């Protein structure tokens, strides 16, 4: 996704696990309910401002702070969680809407 341009969002499906990725699409549908600690960003985390939309499809998934997620949250089934990769922190920042 390129900010300021009209483009189609790409999608991928990944199984929930302690580590998922590398994430190469804009929308990441996650199957299963295993806690996610690390989401491997595209290009090893050197891409500024990578954004993803994380959607659990089988049940709630805990996004924990044990890896590269700055603040943890429980992602609820079929609810989008918007995340931005911050290169200087080497962490995903969640816009939880809370």
N, C-alpha and C positions, 0 to 999 in steps of 0.2 A: 504494500500500500504506500503510495507516494502522497504526502500531504499537499493539498492544493490542486490535485489532479483528479479527474473522474476516472475511476478504474474499477474493474471487477475484483472482488476479494477472492483470494484463493483459499481452498479448504484442504485439511488433512485430518485423518483420524489416527489417534495414538492410544495405546493401552496404558491405563494408569499404572505407575510403578514409582519407586523411589526416585528414579531419574528418567525423564522422558526427553526426547529430542534426538538430534537437533531439530528445532522448529523452523520450518521453511515456508510456512503459509501464514496468512492473516488470521484465519479461523482454525482453531484446533479443537476438534471434537474428541473428548476423552471417554473411552469405555472403561468399565470397571469402577471399583471404589477404593483402590489402594491409595494411601497417602502419597502425595507428591512433594518431595523435598527440593528437587533440582529440575529446572527446565533449561536444557541446553539451548542457548540462542544461536541463531544463524551466524555463520562465519566466525565461530568461536568467541562471540561477544564483542567483536570490534565494530559492529554496525551501530551507528548513533541513532537513538530513538526508535528502535524496532518496537512495533506494537503488535500485540496479539489479542484475539478474543478467545477466551478459554471457556468451553462449554462441556460440562459433564453430562453424559447421555444415559448412564445406567443407574446413577444414584449420586449422593453427595460425595465430594472428594475434598479432603483436607489438604490445603496448600500450606506447608509448614515452613518455618524459618530455619530449619536444620541445614538448608543448602543455600541457594541463591535467590530466595524470595525475601524481600525486606520485612514485610509485615504479613503474618499468616492470616488465613481466613478459611472458612468452610464454604466451598463452592457448591451451591445447591443444584440439583438435577434440572437440566434444561434452562438454566439462568446464565446469562453471559457475564463473564468477569473480564474486564478490560485491563490489560497489563502493558506496561512500558518498560523497556530495557534501558537502564541508566548505566552507561559505559563507565563513568567515573566511580560508581559504587560497585559495579559488576553484580548488580542485583535487579530483579524484577520488582517494579513498584505497582501495586494494585490500586485501581480506582474502584473501590467497593461500593461507592454510592452511599456510604454510611457516614 
